[in-house]
Amino acid sequence: MKFVVHEHHATHLHYDFRLEIAGVLKSWAIPKGPSMNPAEKRLAVMVEDHPLEYGDFEGIIPQGHYGAGQVLIWDSGEFQPEGEQETALKKGRLSFSLDGKKLKGGFSLTLMKVRGTGKEWLLIKNKDSFAKEDWKIEEDLTPARKKKLIEKIPPCETS
């Protein structure tokens, strides 16, 4: 199964974290992006599912459409769940490992049940051999050259 993290330059820069589960990409918007530092718990707001084909999308969502702005693949790779993922999602705790270019090792998504809308989760990096306490997302942003190239990509088709 695959995962993808989109760097989404909409109204505010955020990251769309997507896991292939049950034939769709289950998706969370992460305002500060994922982290390889286990001490940094990142808010991940569950959003609508996306079709699997969206995992390969890079382009521009036109102004006037939901999510307008540039979308780049920040990371992608293989996703390996621990246990049955649909049951884990219903219980509010999904554990998995990632094998991407930037994100590697164990992670968990945990539903925050204390307050909120019921869509707020925390993305947490496990303490493992891939963890990096001094990791900074700014050092792993998509290269500026690629950001300039995306201006040449046509807007996505919307219905």
Secondary structure, 3 states (H helix, E strand, C coil): CEEEEEEEECCCEEEEEEEEECCEEEEEEECCCCCCCCCCCEEEEEEEEECHHHHHCCEEECCCCCCCEEEEEEEEEEEEECCCHHHHHHHCEEEEEEEECCCEEEEEEEECCCCCCCCEEEEEECCCCCCCCCCCHHHHCCCHHHHHHHCCCCECCCC
